[in-house]
Amino acid sequence: MKLNPDFITYNKDGDHLLVPTGNAGFSGLVKGNKTMGDIVDLLKEETTKEKIVAAMLEKYDATEEIISRDVDKVLVELRKIGAIVE
């Protein structure tokens, strides 16, 4: 899976935004926390859920269960708006 190229990321001063282009089929703005921003950054390259979870385990002090659940939540929402290409 990978981030849909019809979405642009913006990270500045703790703001993590995902902005659709005119071709995205979604109109709106997605604002998330640092965790979402980190997941979206990992999606800029072809990856898997397992690789995302592993990268997040290295970065955050949380259990694999909690991180896996958080990654799932973000991936579900990104899929809903078409921000992920499978």
Helices and strands as residue ranges (DSSP letters): E 2-3, E 7-12, E 15-20, E 30-32, H 34-42, H 49-59, H 64-80, E 84-85
